[in-house]
Amino acid sequence: MKDEKLPVLVRRFAVAARAHHSAVEDMDEGRANAQARAIQGLYATITHEGDAGREALMVLLDSENQVVAGMAAVFSLRYCTHRSLEVLRRLAASGGLLGFRAGVALERWENGVWEDP
């Protein structure tokens, strides 16, 4: 993959994460499922690039947009565990829907029942 495509894919992942969160908040199951599929596909394409792809995705852990940081944390949990857990713990403490979802992810990880998205 050409170097310039990876940042575009990561930006698209961030856009899809925000759209997914919006759909969940709106209780629009069809739109949420469509965005979840888009996120899955983008993740597969990004990580197909190996370490470069995983590192590109990890940049989103530092996103100012907490929805984006949270989605990146969920998808990076297996290979960037420490940083991902930090993000999820911070989000879980913030409350709201995003905090709840982060808390569920943490609980699953800590109970050993985590399944990669």
Helices and strands as residue ranges (DSSP letters): H 5-25, H 29-47, H 51-58, G 59-62, H 66-76, H 81-94, H 96-110
